């Protein structure tokens, strides 16, 4: 009986998680006010191509915008950082670039050693 109650409680918590995510104002902003382009290939000087996700404010669609480059070895949602909302509202685009060897980027990633310089 107790295990059934625990499982039911766990299922209720899992089912309520999306509702909590919808109340996050930053996630809501990114869902409604931001255009996203995934799997963008960016060539480096040595020919290695890095994968990126680009984020643009919908109100400035089609314009050339200053862009903030974020090189990151892990998958992360830009909506998880409140600063990103302020950047988007100020007219910046965001480029989340996966470092070498991570998430569809070419090259080799060395644990605790990084991926080498990309500039």
C-alpha positions as CSV (number, residue, x, y, z in Angstrom):
1,X,0.0,0.0,0.0
2,X,2.8,2.4,1.0
3,X,4.7,1.7,-2.2
4,X,1.6,2.4,-4.3
5,X,1.2,5.7,-2.6
6,X,4.9,6.6,-3.1
7,X,4.6,5.7,-6.8
8,X,1.4,7.8,-7.2
9,X,3.0,10.7,-5.4
10,X,6.1,10.5,-7.7
11,X,3.9,10.4,-10.8
12,X,2.0,13.4,-9.6
13,X,5.2,15.3,-9.2
14,X,6.4,14.4,-12.6
15,X,3.1,15.3,-14.2
16,X,3.2,18.7,-12.5
17,X,6.7,19.6,-13.7
18,X,5.7,21.0,-17.1
19,X,3.2,23.3,-15.4
20,X,5.9,24.7,-13.2
21,X,8.1,25.3,-16.3
22,X,5.3,27.2,-17.9
23,X,5.2,29.6,-14.9
24,X,8.9,30.4,-15.3
25,X,8.9,33.9,-16.9
26,X,12.2,33.5,-18.6
27,X,11.2,30.2,-20.2
28,X,7.9,31.8,-21.2
29,X,9.8,34.8,-22.8
30,X,12.0,32.4,-24.8
31,X,9.0,30.4,-25.9
32,X,7.0,33.4,-27.2
33,X,9.5,36.2,-28.0
34,X,12.6,34.4,-29.4
35,X,13.3,32.7,-32.7
36,X,15.7,29.7,-32.5
37,X,17.8,28.2,-35.2
38,X,19.5,24.9,-34.4
39,X,22.3,22.9,-36.0
40,X,24.1,25.9,-37.4
41,X,27.6,24.9,-38.6
42,X,30.4,27.5,-37.9
43,X,33.8,26.9,-39.6
44,X,36.9,27.5,-37.6
45,X,40.3,28.6,-39.2
46,X,41.6,25.0,-39.2
47,X,38.5,23.8,-41.1
48,X,36.8,22.2,-38.1
49,X,33.1,22.9,-38.0
50,X,31.4,23.7,-34.7
51,X,27.7,23.2,-34.1
52,X,25.6,26.1,-32.7
53,X,22.1,27.1,-31.7
54,X,21.2,30.7,-32.5
55,X,18.6,32.8,-30.7
56,X,17.1,36.1,-32.1
57,X,14.5,38.4,-30.7
58,X,11.4,38.1,-32.8
59,X,10.8,41.8,-32.9
60,X,14.2,42.2,-34.7
61,X,13.8,39.3,-37.1
62,X,15.9,39.6,-40.3
63,X,18.2,42.3,-38.9
64,X,21.9,42.2,-38.4
65,X,22.4,42.1,-34.6
66,X,25.4,42.1,-32.3
67,X,25.9,38.6,-31.1
68,X,27.1,37.1,-27.8
69,X,29.1,33.9,-28.4
70,X,28.9,31.3,-25.6
71,X,31.2,28.3,-26.0
72,X,30.0,25.5,-23.8
73,X,30.8,21.8,-23.5
74,X,27.4,20.8,-22.1
75,X,23.9,21.1,-23.4
76,X,22.1,24.0,-21.6
77,X,19.0,25.9,-22.2
78,X,19.5,29.7,-22.6
79,X,16.3,30.2,-20.7
80,X,18.0,29.0,-17.6
81,X,20.1,32.2,-17.3
82,X,18.2,35.4,-16.5
83,X,20.9,37.5,-18.1
84,X,20.0,36.1,-21.5
85,X,16.5,37.6,-21.3
86,X,18.1,41.0,-20.7
87,X,20.5,40.6,-23.6
88,X,17.6,39.7,-25.9
89,X,15.5,42.6,-24.8
90,X,18.5,44.9,-25.5
91,X,18.7,43.7,-29.1
92,X,21.5,41.1,-28.9
93,X,21.4,37.7,-30.5
94,X,22.9,34.7,-28.7
95,X,25.0,31.9,-30.2
96,X,25.4,28.8,-28.0
97,X,28.4,27.1,-29.6
98,X,29.2,23.5,-28.7
99,X,33.0,23.2,-28.3
100,X,35.0,20.7,-30.4
101,X,33.9,17.1,-30.0
102,X,30.7,17.9,-28.2
103,X,27.1,17.7,-29.5
104,X,27.6,17.4,-33.2
105,X,30.7,19.6,-33.3
106,X,33.7,18.2,-35.1
107,X,37.0,17.6,-33.4
108,X,38.1,16.0,-30.2
109,X,37.1,17.0,-26.7
110,X,39.4,15.9,-23.9
111,X,37.8,15.5,-20.4
112,X,39.3,18.1,-18.0
113,X,41.6,19.2,-20.9
114,X,39.1,21.1,-22.9
115,X,38.9,21.4,-26.7
116,X,41.7,23.8,-27.6
117,X,41.5,27.4,-28.7
118,X,38.7,28.5,-31.1
119,X,38.9,32.2,-32.0
